[in-house]
Amino acid sequence: MSGWEHSSTKWNLSCAVRVPGGVNCKGNVHGFRFDIRRTVLDLRHHLPINPFQEIRKKKWFAEQNRSIPSELLNSARVFYTKRFGTEENMTGSDYENSAWPELSDCTLCPRECHVNRNAGKTGYCGQTARLTAARAALHFWEEPCLSGTNGSGAVFFSGCNLRCVYCQNHEIAQGQAGREITSARLSDIFLELQGKCAHNINLVTPAHFVPQIITALRTAKKQGLSIPVIYNTSAYEKPETLRMLEGLIDIYLPDLKYCDPDLSGRYSHAADYFDTAAAAIAEMVRQIGAPVFADGEDPLMRRGVIVRHLLLPGCGKDSRKVLRYLHETYKNDIYVSIMNQYTPLSHVSGISPLNRQVSGEEYNRIVDYAIRIGIENGFIQEGETCLESFIPAFDCEGI
């Protein structure tokens, strides 16, 4: 997300470049580009989107019946005949949810819950094998090399394997919003977003649905999906799961929230967060390599890793450790996005210091520190980013 002002004709933002000890104003940009090294972009208008003809729906059963091994289909028939009484009562999604062997004893994420999500059980993420999403729409609040002028095609999945006490998207993270879909429908959604001129497909909090997403991506790519795919994650991931995605993901967009295990244990119920996230980011960089941008005046990222760090109130010391680790480990092989958009929602009203905003002085000190240690490839934020209006409505739009 970024600090937008909304008008009837365009999204715009007063833009500045941070330098040690002050801010040099440079006018307005479309998007929120604060590249510490590069030149600030000119104003861009967000043009109306051309009407989109929805892609004709596929026949799920016909396609999946050809791709699923016969022994799995036979097992599905036995299981669902017992459950529904007759095979005629089964739907395509019923067959699909029986075809994810990784979910029968789920260890996709570091929680390693070992629950049978195919049988309707839920682990820490709160999700069964039924793919659930809460929104699929053009999203204009990512880093400018991702949102561009047309927007990022963001798909917000329900559930999460962290329980951040300050979560900005707690409605979907806790599974309180969303709609069940099949992987075939998900592949349609990808193609529909491409048809709406999205610059990329942005998979938001996808870790617990990786097998279904892999199937959807492969199907969509066979049917013409050609824009980059972003994996947008907390980075609380297993490298083994990320390796399943190799060749399907173009841009990794992980967080690196904490270094201090006390902070990560207290605020995200994951004392092992740093070690786990560091290993995950290393795997992401191994897969993707150095950043690649499209040619043009407003270059979009085609491949790369952007690591986000959200500054939390009172956590400046830990933020400096995070930035130093990223710079010393990866230099210019990654981009670093330093975010000041922390929004203290009502559910943290009794938790100090999370019940207040990040001050401008706190944020400026962190940005000056990033410049001082030599970070060149990066994004920073200025302006009123601490607003609930920048949290999208999880109303199942596009699902």
N, C-alpha and C positions, 0 to 999 in steps of 0.2 A: 504494500500500500504506500501511498505517498500523499503529499500535501496539496490537494487540488482545491481550486475555487471553481464553483459551478456557475455558468451562465447559460442563457438559452442558445448561444451560438458555438460555444467552445469550452473546453476544459483548459484552464491556464494556471500558471503558478509563477509567482515572483521568484526569480532564480538568483542565486549568488554562488560565488566560488570562495570556499574557505581558504584563507591563508593564515599562517601563524599570527595571532594577535588581532585578527579582524576579519571582516567579510567584504569582498568586492562585489557590488551588485552588477549584474550583467543583463538585466531585462527579464523577459518571460520565455519559457519553453513549454512545448507540449510534452507532457511527461515530467518526470522528476529526475533530471540528469545532473548529478553533481559528480562528475568525473574529476578526481583530484588532479589528474595529469592533462586531460584533453580539454579542448576548447568547448565552451558552453554553446549549446545549439540555439538556433533561431526559433522564433515562435512557429508552432505548427497548429493548424486547425483540425479539430476532430470532425470529419465530414460525415454526413448521414450515410448509413450503411445501405447498400443496394438491397432490394427485396430478395429473399432467398427462397428458392424452390426446394422444399424438403425432399430429401432423397427417399425414394420408394423403399419401404420396409422390406427386409429380407425374410425369407422363409427359414426360421431358425432351425427347425427340426431337420429339414432336408439337408442343410449344410452341415450341421453338427453330426448327423447320422453317418455322413461320409468320413468325418474326421476323427470320431471317437472310436477307439478299439472296441471290437465286438464284445470282449469279455467285460469291459466297463459298462457297456449298454445293457448286457444281460444282468449284471449286478444291480444296475439302476432299476431295471424292470422288476426284479424280485423285491428290492427294498420298497419301491413305491407302490407295487401292487399290494403289499402287506399294509402300507400306510393308507392308501386311498381306496382300496377294495378292487378297483378295475384299472387296467392300463389306460383306458380311454379318458380317465379323469386327470391324467398327467399333463402338465404343460411343458413347453420347451425349457423353462427355467428349472423345473423339477429335475429333468434329465441333466441339465447343465450343472446343478449343484451337487450331483453325485460324481462328477467327473474331475474333481480337484483332489488328487491323492495327497498333495501337500497339506491340505486342510483337515485330513482325517486325524492327524496327531500334530496339531499346528505348532511349529517352531519357527515361523517366518521371521519373527522379530526377537530382540534380546530378552523379552519376557519369558519366552519358551514355555507357554502355558500348557502344552500337550493336551489340548481339548479337541474333541471331534466336532469341528465347525460344520462339517457336512451333515451331521445329525442334529443340527440346530443349537449346539452348545456355543457359549461365548466365553472368550478369555478376557484378558485385560483391555483389549481394544473395544470390547462390547459388541462385536459383530459376529454373526454367523457366516456361513459360506455365501449367503445371498448378497450379491453386490449391491451396495446402497450408496446413492449420491444425493446431494442436496441442492446443487446448482451447476449449470453449465452455460456460461455466457462470456461475452467479451469483457475483459477486465483491463482497466486502464491505469491501475495503481501499482504496477510492478516497476522495476528498474527500467529506464527508458529504452535500453537496448533489447528489452523483452516486450514492453507494451507498444513501443513505436507509435505510429499514428492510428493504426486500426484496432489495437488492443490485443491482449493475449487471450487465447481460448481456454479459460480456466474451468476445470471440472473439480468441484469440491466434493470429496468423499466423506461419508459419515464414519465416525469412530476415530480413535487415536490411541497409540500405545504409550503416550505420556498423560499425565494428569496435572498439567501446569495450573497452579492455583489462580494465576492471573490470566488464564486463556482468553484471548480476544474472540475466539470462535467457539466458545464453550457449548453453544447450542448444537453444533454438529459434532464436535469432539466427543461429547457424551452421548451421541446417538439419538438426540431428541428431535432431530429433523432429518429428512431424507426420504427417498423412494427407492424401492427395490427395482433393479433392472437386470437384464441379462448382459453377458459380454457382447452379444450380437448388437443389442441396443447401444451399448457403449461405443462400439465401432462406428455405428451410425452417427452418434453424437460427435465423434471426432471429425467425421466427414462434413457434418453440418456446420461445425465451427470453421473448418477450412473454407466452406462455401460462403461463410459470412466474412471472409477475408481476414480471419485471425492470422497473426504473424506466426503463431506456434500453438501447440497443444500443451496445456499447463496442468499437470496432474498434482493436485493439492492433497497432501496427507494420504498417500496411496499405499503405504507399506503393507497393510494387512489384506490388500486385495491384489497383490502382485500377480498370482497365477491368472486371475480373470483379466487383468489389464494386459498381460502378455498376449493372451488369445485375442483380445479386442484390437491391440495394435497390429498384430500380424494380419488379421482380417482386413483392417482398414488400409494398411500399406499395400496389400494386394489389390485393393479397390481404388487406389490412387492417392492415399494420404502422403503428402510430400513435404509438409512444413515440419520444422524441428519439433521435437517432443521434449518437454521440460519435466523433470522429476523434482517436485517441490516438497521438501521434507524437513522434519525436525532434526534429522541425522541420527536419531536413535534407531539405528538400523544394523542388521547383520551383513557383513561383506558377502557371505554366501548367498543371501537373497539378492543383493545388488548384482552379483555376477549372473544371475538368471536373466537380468535385463540387458546385458551387454549386447551392443549392436542395435538396440531398440530406442535407447535414450541418447539425445544429442546434447542436452544441457542439464546439468545437475544444479539445483538451487537449494542447498542445505543450510540450516542454521548451524551456528556453533554458539550455544547459549551460555555455557559456563565452563570455567576451569575447575572451580572449587567444588568438591564433592558434597560439602555441607550445604552449599547453596542449591545444587541440583537435587539433593535429597529432600531439602525443605520445600523447594518451590515446584519441583517436577516429579517428586517421588522416584528418583532415579539417581542414586548416589554414584553409580558407575557411568553417568552420562558422558563425561569428557573422554574417558578411554574408549568407550563404545563409539561415540561420534567421530573421534579422531581416526579410528580404524576405518569407519565408513567413508569419511571424506578422502582418505588415502586411496581407497578402492575407486571412488568416483574419478579422482584425478588420473589414476592409472588407466581407466577406461577411455577418458576423453582427451587428456593431454592439454596443451596450451590453447588459449581462446582463439576462436576464428570468427571474424566479423564479415558480414556482407559488404560489398562495395557500395558507396553512395554517401550523400551528404549527412544522412541520419543513419549510420550503420547499425544494423540489427545483429545480435549475436546468432551465429549459426551453430557453433559448438563451444563448449567451455564449462567452467565451474564458477559460480558466484556464491561465495559463502556470506551469509547474512549474520549480523550480530545486532540484537536488539538491546540497547542500553536500558537497564532497569534502575529505578531510583535507589540510590545508596550503594550501588554495585560497581562503582567506577574502577576500583582496584582490580576486581576480577575481569572487567572489560579490557583493561590494559594487558592482562595476562593472555587473554584470548587473542587480541590483535598481534601481540608479539609472537605468539606461537604460530599463527597463520603466516606472518611475514617471514619468520626465520625458516619455516618448513617449506613454503611454496614460492616465495618471492613473487615474481610477476606471472607465474603459471596459473594463478587464479585471480579473480576480482573479489574485493571485499566490500560489502555493503553495510555501512554503519547506520543504524536506524534509530530515530528518536520518537517513533510513533506509539510508544507505550501508552495505553489508555487505561486508567484505573476504573474498572467497571464496579458495579454495586457489590459483587460477590467478594471483593477484596477490601471493603470499607473498614473492616476491623483488623487488617493485616498491615502493620507498619514495617517498612516504609513503602510498601506496594500500593498504599491507598493515596498516593500523591503522584503528580506528574514528574517527569524528568525535567529539571530546570535547564534553562538555556546555558547557564554557566557549566553545569555538569557535562552537557553534551559538547560544548565548545572545547572543554579540556580534553575530552576523548579524541575529538577530531584533530586537535593540535598535536596530540600524542602520536596519532597515526601518521601524520605528516613528518613528525620529528624522527620516527624510527625508520622512515623510508618507504612507506606504502605509497605506491604510485597508481596502481590500477584499482580504483575504488569509486564508490558512490557515497555521498552523504546527503542528509535531508535538512531542509530549512523550512520554516513556516509552520502553520497550524496543522501538524500531522496528528496531534492527539485529539481526535474527534471521532465519536461513535459513528458519524455519518460515513466514514471510510470503511466501515465493516459492512460487507454486502448483505443483502437480504437472502436468507437461506429458505427460499420459497419454492424450490424445485423448478425454477425457470430453466428451460432447455432440457429437462430430464424426461 
